Amino acid sequence: MKYRHIYHAGNFADVHKHITLLALLRSLARKEKGFLFLDTHAGRGLYDLSGSEARKSEESNTGIIKIISALTPPSTDSISTVNSSTLPEEIKNYLTVVRNTRKESHSRNAYPGSPIFVLQSMRNQDRAVFIESQHIEHKALLETVRKQPHVTVECADGYERLKTWLPPLERRALVLIDPPYEDSQVDFKKTIVASAEILGRLPNAIIALWFPIKHERDSQYWINQLANTIAKPLLVSELWRHPRDNRVGLNGGGLIIINPPFQFSDRMRVWLPILHAALDPSPSQGGYEVRLLGVR
Ligand SMILES: C[S@@+](CC[C@H](N)C(=O)[O-])C[C@H]1O[C@@H](n2cnc3c(N)ncnc32)[C@H](O)[C@@H]1O
């Protein structure tokens, strides 16, 4: 596998995903009862945006760097000077995690991966399992997570480990499925099988499933297949920077939420336009959409 998430860390799709993830974690924590968080494709947990790979790809310029410069006074491009007083709480919470991560790692170029968003949200009664298949990434993840209580890190195939971890004793779970889509068709198929497996084991599991928008027809075909297979309403949230059927590569990214928490889509309709405006302030070819599929 050639995929290294460091080339993409902090890009617009990561920001959209991480704000959504954090909002889901906060929703689950509204109930006292603990839950299991399962990250099937966890990555290394912490990324250095000043390293040669991230500088080469410059992808964080489309995401975290762009937000910070959109929300700070001119020439003070630092997360500590972001004026967040008028921002929706979902974006504020996200920026707080990024700020804390930078403080703890003594680096203004650090960017948190999904495991850090989880670690900063977990309560004593919650558990987390992070699965990463690449040895180098897994080793770095162990270093990031460092023997936190109630956390398990595995070097394995995240799709295959679903059977082991589900259903959890708590009977409450949030599963993030965030594969690389190096071969898009393979991951599209695997995510449908995985979603059906999860719901077969725990029908009320909340699933957050990230997907790329490279070719509009492919992603919409996959969404319809997923909806038909699992026969449950889906919340689809999409954010794109280029026309959705452009051939530039990654035009946009989306998240499917299965079993979304109560009023989650209403909140998304509040913060997504604000995020989009911060990421793509000039009238351009980008856009966003939040829709519920399969609701009768
Ligand atoms: C998109 S990145 C994950 C990013 C991470 N979830 C985040 O938000 O920070 C995908 C990761 O999945 C890993 N991976 C690829 N195939 C896998 C598999 N079958 N099981 C577990 N991890 C896998 C890759 O090495 C890569 O680190």
Ligand as a Chemical Component Dictionary entry (heavy atoms), coordinates in Angstrom:
data_LIG
# 
_chem_comp.id                   LIG 
_chem_comp.type                 NON-POLYMER 
_chem_comp.pdbx_formal_charge   0 
_chem_comp.three_letter_code    LIG 
# 
loop_
_chem_comp_atom.comp_id 
_chem_comp_atom.atom_id 
_chem_comp_atom.alt_atom_id 
_chem_comp_atom.type_symbol 
_chem_comp_atom.charge 
_chem_comp_atom.model_Cartn_x 
_chem_comp_atom.model_Cartn_y 
_chem_comp_atom.model_Cartn_z 
_chem_comp_atom.pdbx_ordinal 
LIG C1  C1  C 0  -7.669 8.069  5.727  1  
LIG S1  S1  S 1  -6.441 7.378  6.739  2  
LIG C2  C2  C 0  -7.121 7.451  8.339  3  
LIG C3  C3  C 0  -7.201 8.799  8.932  4  
LIG C4  C4  C 0  -7.745 8.857  10.344 5  
LIG N1  N1  N 0  -8.986 8.126  10.478 6  
LIG C5  C5  C 0  -7.946 10.295 10.772 7  
LIG O1  O1  O 0  -9.054 10.824 10.599 8  
LIG O2  O2  O -1 -6.999 10.874 11.281 9  
LIG C6  C6  C 0  -6.601 5.657  6.400  10 
LIG C7  C7  C 0  -5.659 4.785  7.206  11 
LIG O3  O3  O 0  -6.098 3.425  7.074  12 
LIG C8  C8  C 0  -4.966 2.577  7.022  13 
LIG N2  N2  N 0  -5.473 1.326  6.412  14 
LIG C9  C9  C 0  -5.555 0.981  5.117  15 
LIG N3  N3  N 0  -6.206 -0.203 4.971  16 
LIG C10 C10 C 0  -6.539 -0.605 6.226  17 
LIG C11 C11 C 0  -7.239 -1.725 6.740  18 
LIG N4  N4  N 0  -7.746 -2.667 5.941  19 
LIG N5  N5  N 0  -7.419 -1.814 8.070  20 
LIG C12 C12 C 0  -6.924 -0.865 8.906  21 
LIG N6  N6  N 0  -6.255 0.225  8.473  22 
LIG C13 C13 C 0  -6.072 0.356  7.153  23 
LIG C14 C14 C 0  -3.950 3.366  6.233  24 
LIG O4  O4  O 0  -2.656 2.939  6.533  25 
LIG C15 C15 C 0  -4.217 4.786  6.733  26 
LIG O5  O5  O 0  -3.385 5.113  7.808  27 
# 
loop_
_chem_comp_bond.comp_id 
_chem_comp_bond.atom_id_1 
_chem_comp_bond.atom_id_2 
_chem_comp_bond.value_order 
_chem_comp_bond.pdbx_ordinal 
LIG C1  S1  SING 1  
LIG S1  C2  SING 2  
LIG S1  C6  SING 3  
LIG C2  C3  SING 4  
LIG C3  C4  SING 5  
LIG C4  N1  SING 6  
LIG C4  C5  SING 7  
LIG C5  O1  DOUB 8  
LIG C5  O2  SING 9  
LIG C6  C7  SING 10 
LIG C7  O3  SING 11 
LIG C7  C15 SING 12 
LIG O3  C8  SING 13 
LIG C8  N2  SING 14 
LIG C8  C14 SING 15 
LIG N2  C9  SING 16 
LIG N2  C13 SING 17 
LIG C9  N3  DOUB 18 
LIG N3  C10 SING 19 
LIG C10 C11 SING 20 
LIG C10 C13 DOUB 21 
LIG C11 N4  SING 22 
LIG C11 N5  DOUB 23 
LIG N5  C12 SING 24 
LIG C12 N6  DOUB 25 
LIG N6  C13 SING 26 
LIG C14 O4  SING 27 
LIG C14 C15 SING 28 
LIG C15 O5  SING 29 
# 
